[in-house]
Amino acid sequence: MATPVFHPSIEGAQHGAKNLAAFLVYAKQSGATGAQPSNFMVEGKSAKEIRDTFAEAGMTLDGISAHCPMWVHTTAWTGSPTIRPFIPPDVAKKSLKDIEQWAEDYVLRLLDLCAELGIKIVPMFWGVAFGWEVATGYPWGFWKGSDYDLIQEGGERFAKLTAKIRAKANANGQYLCHEIHPGTGAVCADDFLQLVKFCDGDKCLGVNADPSHCWEGESWETRFRKVADRVHACHVKNYVIRRNVPLRKMEPNWPGRAMQFVDIPSGDLNMLRYVEMLIDIGYPKRYCSIMGRKTAPLIVEAESAYRDLDATSANGIQYVRDHLCFPVAEGSFEDGMGA
């Protein structure tokens, strides 16, 4: 009999008000069998303490979210205040170079902790290594002039800035899985492939598939099929696009934005089709091979501007468990016809 290739899991960054133990209790009560805590939830803990906490909860460790420190590391050079929520106050007072160094050291330690825990797939996203002008994606041709080339300079900066981190990941047999995302180091599949090219095809550069960031001209199917062999991680998340509201409107109030993350069952995206594509491009097989697991996680990252966060996530976990962790076909329906 066919068995499921997925299990329900949850990302922890949105649930940072909980410590690791409380997060795992919440996740299990909501129907998850695995979890992906944030770097903050494991800060100051030894590999043994983390293993013991997961064992006590009866949960599988499905990775550690490294989004925040990676954002700091590749964005610090710009002087952007957006890094401050993710660094200690005393570090925030240091020079940009010192902050960058602090973030690099932090990431290197985190990768070694992941290695000790047997985590070879690290979800994250790269910061704005090409600068904010390029990160806007705005189509005016102001990125190259007689004395500058922001794309070329950014690519060289990215390769140099991430060299030690990539070397550590390769030494540990790890994959750094970028969540292709507006306003980051790669906002579409072609941008990501350009990063790979600037780094001479470095195999540690992976992708964390998340369909909820495909809302401006590139469908999730187009995006993830273009980078198919580098998709080693995934999130399950949905959104709605409000008609006649500008996507790039500078709106700080979430309910006023054109694109809004929503509960997984009711968004604009068909999650079942997304999961079928993940199977087709080999994500579960790849994850299980790299991690030595029998099933791959479908990691819920549900958010809502209106519904309570815990309720939204619990609903998402249950939807994944009940509708997306299905037994996978072992052949075509035609195989049994006429038997």
Wavefront OBJ file of the C-alpha trace (Angstrom):
o trace
v 0.000 0.000 0.000
v 1.265 3.487 -0.910
v 2.456 5.605 2.012
v 2.684 9.397 2.374
v 6.008 11.069 1.506
v 5.271 14.164 3.612
v 4.613 14.997 7.244
v 3.057 18.181 8.715
v 5.510 20.649 10.216
v 5.672 24.306 11.232
v 8.118 27.236 11.020
v 8.907 28.912 14.336
v 9.988 32.468 13.463
v 6.439 33.836 13.704
v 6.017 32.210 17.115
v 9.026 33.795 18.761
v 7.056 34.762 21.866
v 7.220 31.067 22.821
v 10.375 29.321 23.986
v 11.390 26.093 22.261
v 9.559 23.747 24.639
v 6.331 25.771 24.532
v 6.531 26.050 20.742
v 6.835 22.276 20.374
v 3.908 21.645 22.739
v 1.791 24.069 20.701
v 2.923 22.513 17.397
v 2.128 18.967 18.507
v -1.260 19.916 19.953
v -2.044 21.566 16.603
v -1.314 18.337 14.691
v 2.312 18.735 13.584
v 4.783 15.863 13.870
v 7.832 18.016 13.136
v 8.983 21.599 13.609
v 11.495 24.124 12.278
v 12.356 26.472 15.165
v 13.939 29.864 14.582
v 17.560 30.558 15.446
v 16.351 32.596 18.445
v 14.539 29.581 19.936
v 17.770 27.570 20.074
v 20.099 30.428 21.046
v 22.353 29.480 23.953
v 21.271 25.830 23.843
v 23.555 22.881 23.248
v 22.795 20.248 20.617
v 21.969 17.819 23.435
v 19.482 20.227 25.020
v 17.768 20.749 21.675
v 17.640 17.014 20.942
v 16.265 16.280 24.416
v 13.558 18.954 24.057
v 12.438 17.486 20.733
v 12.554 13.932 22.121
v 10.444 14.975 25.119
v 7.881 16.487 22.775
v 7.954 13.456 20.458
v 8.680 15.696 17.455
v 11.173 15.595 14.573
v 13.627 18.461 14.078
v 13.029 19.671 10.518
v 15.715 22.342 10.371
v 16.421 25.693 12.014
v 15.288 28.920 10.384
v 18.339 31.123 9.738
v 16.482 33.902 7.909
v 17.167 36.662 10.443
v 20.954 36.368 10.911
v 21.473 35.807 7.181
v 19.457 38.966 6.464
v 21.676 40.918 8.853
v 24.856 39.542 7.326
v 24.160 40.423 3.685
v 22.297 43.681 4.402
v 24.493 45.322 7.092
v 26.782 47.005 4.527
v 23.840 49.192 3.386
v 23.364 50.693 6.866
v 19.676 49.745 6.767
v 17.809 49.980 10.102
v 15.896 46.811 9.105
v 18.675 44.724 10.648
v 18.184 46.160 14.155
v 15.280 43.933 15.265
v 17.558 40.906 14.844
v 20.721 42.018 16.658
v 21.490 42.818 20.319
v 21.351 46.544 21.227
v 25.069 46.670 22.010
v 25.906 45.182 18.599
v 23.628 47.725 16.876
v 25.892 50.515 18.173
v 28.946 49.094 16.410
v 30.269 50.011 12.959
v 28.666 48.398 9.905
v 31.797 46.313 9.355
v 31.689 45.080 12.960
v 27.985 44.216 12.650
v 28.711 42.299 9.457
v 31.498 40.403 11.201
v 29.265 39.673 14.201
v 26.599 38.262 11.868
v 29.124 36.129 9.984
v 30.456 34.663 13.242
v 26.891 34.014 14.429
v 25.969 32.220 11.189
v 29.125 30.092 11.227
v 28.355 28.967 14.806
v 24.742 28.267 13.837
v 25.844 26.111 10.903
v 28.109 24.099 13.208
v 25.229 23.643 15.649
v 23.053 22.451 12.756
v 25.800 20.027 11.721
v 25.968 18.637 15.255
v 22.202 18.118 15.113
v 22.399 16.378 11.724
v 20.707 19.276 9.919
v 21.977 19.517 6.358
v 19.190 21.706 4.944
v 19.127 25.272 6.285
v 16.208 27.554 5.281
v 17.106 31.243 5.040
v 17.210 34.222 2.716
v 20.086 36.379 1.554
v 19.923 40.099 2.232
v 20.251 42.955 -0.265
v 23.783 42.237 -1.492
v 23.042 44.155 -4.719
v 21.815 47.263 -2.869
v 18.367 48.708 -2.343
v 18.208 50.242 -5.820
v 18.379 46.820 -7.434
v 16.256 45.147 -4.735
v 13.307 47.363 -5.702
v 13.190 45.594 -9.061
v 12.084 48.901 -10.546
v 12.342 48.742 -14.348
v 14.112 52.045 -15.004
v 17.630 51.525 -16.296
v 19.524 53.314 -13.536
v 21.577 50.304 -12.469
v 24.488 50.910 -14.799
v 26.364 54.057 -15.743
v 29.705 55.110 -17.128
v 31.365 54.585 -13.748
v 29.214 51.940 -12.037
v 27.413 48.632 -12.619
v 25.240 47.722 -9.638
v 24.514 44.208 -10.871
v 28.141 43.261 -11.511
v 29.328 44.944 -8.299
v 26.559 43.247 -6.328
v 27.379 39.817 -7.695
v 31.045 40.204 -6.846
v 30.099 41.524 -3.398
v 27.790 38.553 -2.804
v 30.437 36.003 -3.792
v 33.066 37.622 -1.562
v 30.729 38.348 1.359
v 29.345 34.807 1.520
v 32.592 32.936 0.813
v 33.286 31.825 4.401
v 29.664 30.891 5.030
v 29.480 28.846 1.834
v 32.795 27.170 2.633
v 31.477 26.197 6.079
v 28.230 24.852 4.584
v 30.149 22.797 2.030
v 32.502 21.450 4.682
v 29.454 20.404 6.741
v 27.630 18.927 3.735
v 24.881 21.549 4.116
v 22.602 23.413 1.729
v 21.785 27.098 2.276
v 18.223 27.330 0.982
v 17.296 30.849 -0.110
v 13.627 31.790 0.040
v 13.248 33.630 -3.266
v 11.487 36.727 -2.085
v 10.823 40.366 -3.026
v 13.402 42.704 -1.519
v 16.112 40.062 -0.934
v 19.292 38.924 -2.665
v 17.251 37.103 -5.339
v 13.653 38.100 -6.045
v 12.922 35.604 -8.833
v 14.300 32.374 -10.275
v 16.551 34.134 -12.788
v 18.049 36.262 -9.994
v 18.793 33.140 -7.970
v 20.451 31.430 -10.921
v 22.556 34.569 -11.347
v 23.762 34.204 -7.731
v 24.749 30.629 -8.511
v 26.656 31.821 -11.566
v 28.513 34.513 -9.578
v 29.541 31.744 -7.146
v 30.766 29.391 -9.893
v 27.867 26.971 -9.481
v 28.404 26.408 -5.749
v 26.330 23.327 -4.871
v 25.488 24.590 -1.369
v 23.248 27.298 -2.842
v 19.761 25.827 -2.548
v 16.163 27.068 -2.639
v 13.436 27.113 -0.017
v 10.255 26.939 -2.110
v 7.495 29.249 -0.864
v 4.604 29.953 -3.269
v 3.306 32.895 -1.238
v 6.084 35.132 -2.586
v 5.138 34.584 -6.231
v 2.704 37.463 -6.591
v 4.252 39.769 -9.140
v 4.572 38.276 -12.591
v 6.198 34.893 -11.913
v 3.969 31.973 -10.954
v 5.148 29.446 -8.375
v 5.237 26.775 -11.070
v 7.463 28.860 -13.358
v 9.748 29.864 -10.489
v 10.349 26.503 -8.886
v 10.587 24.478 -12.068
v 13.374 26.825 -13.211
v 15.401 26.008 -10.083
v 13.990 22.504 -9.607
v 17.195 20.624 -8.832
v 18.122 23.132 -6.105
v 14.815 22.970 -4.187
v 15.789 21.197 -0.957
v 13.327 22.905 1.425
v 9.792 24.273 1.365
v 7.166 26.319 3.131
v 3.414 26.056 2.717
v 1.827 29.498 2.761
v -1.001 31.287 0.962
v -2.039 34.819 0.044
v -4.742 36.930 -1.576
v -4.267 39.828 -3.958
v -6.762 42.656 -3.481
v -7.974 44.014 -6.774
v -7.221 47.601 -7.768
v -4.779 48.190 -4.892
v -1.192 48.908 -6.042
v 1.180 46.065 -5.149
v 4.023 48.515 -4.447
v 1.973 50.944 -2.372
v 3.969 52.141 0.671
v 1.434 50.883 3.215
v 2.686 50.115 6.747
v -0.726 48.826 7.876
v -1.034 45.168 6.902
v -4.825 45.148 6.214
v -4.299 48.030 3.798
v -1.817 46.199 1.594
v -2.611 44.745 -1.817
v -0.950 41.373 -1.084
v -1.957 39.794 2.200
v -0.887 36.469 3.671
v -3.922 34.458 4.730
v -4.971 31.106 6.156
v -3.890 28.255 3.891
v -7.301 26.841 2.825
v -8.866 30.105 1.606
v -6.080 31.902 -0.286
v -5.700 32.461 -4.018
v -3.219 29.581 -4.443
v -4.146 25.932 -4.891
v -1.953 24.237 -2.287
v -2.667 20.740 -3.598
v -1.307 21.638 -7.041
v 1.741 23.226 -5.389
v 2.474 20.056 -3.408
v 2.032 17.916 -6.530
v 4.646 20.096 -8.229
v 7.025 19.618 -5.267
v 6.723 15.861 -5.804
v 7.247 16.231 -9.546
v 10.450 18.298 -9.198
v 11.824 15.811 -6.685
v 11.724 17.806 -3.432
v 10.615 14.984 -1.075
v 12.982 12.437 -2.613
v 15.867 14.932 -2.452
v 15.129 15.951 1.144
v 14.831 12.373 2.351
v 18.061 11.386 0.620
v 20.031 14.316 2.069
v 18.566 14.072 5.570
v 18.204 10.291 5.804
v 14.476 10.544 6.559
v 11.439 8.546 5.442
v 9.240 11.615 4.903
v 9.858 15.251 3.984
v 8.281 18.138 5.902
v 5.582 20.405 4.551
v 6.368 23.369 6.757
v 3.429 25.629 7.537
v 4.064 29.359 7.745
v 0.514 30.674 7.818
v -0.136 34.320 8.709
v -3.198 36.547 8.721
v -3.937 40.225 9.226
v -7.205 39.349 10.943
v -7.068 35.876 12.459
v -5.079 35.107 15.627
v -1.615 33.810 14.732
v -1.780 30.592 16.762
v -5.240 29.841 15.367
v -4.063 30.551 11.816
v -1.043 28.266 12.157
v -3.024 25.477 13.829
v -5.588 25.617 11.033
v -2.753 25.470 8.493
v -1.102 22.476 10.154
v -4.401 20.586 10.222
v -5.059 21.410 6.572
v -1.626 20.104 5.597
v -2.077 16.977 7.725
v -5.563 16.199 6.395
v -5.230 17.237 2.740
v -1.598 17.441 1.638
v 0.112 14.463 3.324
v -1.507 11.971 0.974
v -0.273 8.556 -0.249
v 1.607 9.105 -3.508
v 0.645 7.161 -6.623
v 3.103 4.401 -7.492
v 2.063 4.269 -11.121
v -0.512 5.474 -13.638
v -4.216 4.733 -13.278
v -3.895 3.216 -16.742
v -1.656 0.448 -15.407
v -4.586 -1.469 -13.954
v -7.022 -1.000 -16.796
v -8.089 -4.171 -18.546
v -6.451 -6.415 -15.955
l 1 2 3 4 5 6 7 8 9 10 11 12 13 14 15 16 17 18 19 20 21 22 23 24 25 26 27 28 29 30 31 32 33 34 35 36 37 38 39 40 41 42 43 44 45 46 47 48 49 50 51 52 53 54 55 56 57 58 59 60 61 62 63 64 65 66 67 68 69 70 71 72 73 74 75 76 77 78 79 80 81 82 83 84 85 86 87 88 89 90 91 92 93 94 95 96 97 98 99 100 101 102 103 104 105 106 107 108 109 110 111 112 113 114 115 116 117 118 119 120 121 122 123 124 125 126 127 128 129 130 131 132 133 134 135 136 137 138 139 140 141 142 143 144 145 146 147 148 149 150 151 152 153 154 155 156 157 158 159 160 161 162 163 164 165 166 167 168 169 170 171 172 173 174 175 176 177 178 179 180 181 182 183 184 185 186 187 188 189 190 191 192 193 194 195 196 197 198 199 200 201 202 203 204 205 206 207 208 209 210 211 212 213 214 215 216 217 218 219 220 221 222 223 224 225 226 227 228 229 230 231 232 233 234 235 236 237 238 239 240 241 242 243 244 245 246 247 248 249 250 251 252 253 254 255 256 257 258 259 260 261 262 263 264 265 266 267 268 269 270 271 272 273 274 275 276 277 278 279 280 281 282 283 284 285 286 287 288 289 290 291 292 293 294 295 296 297 298 299 300 301 302 303 304 305 306 307 308 309 310 311 312 313 314 315 316 317 318 319 320 321 322 323 324 325 326 327 328 329 330 331 332 333 334 335 336 337 338 339
